[in-house]
Amino acid sequence: MLLFKRSSVIAVALLFVIFIAFTGCKKEGTAERLGKKIDKAVEKAGEKLDNLKEDK
């Protein structure tokens, strides 16, 4: 009986890990999209500053 309980716990834990792995692969949320927009804006600002330095 102890072996059955241990196997059940391991099976449930494995299913939980698989569930978490698949839910982590969802479409990106609003925070991720906002972060990417901020990254692009900072990158563009840096490029413009570099261009200003080159013009001097």
PyMOL commands that set and color helices and strands:
alter all, ss='L'
color gray80, all
select helices_A, chain A and resi 2-23+30-55
alter helices_A, ss='H'
color red, helices_A
deselect
rebuild
show_as cartoon
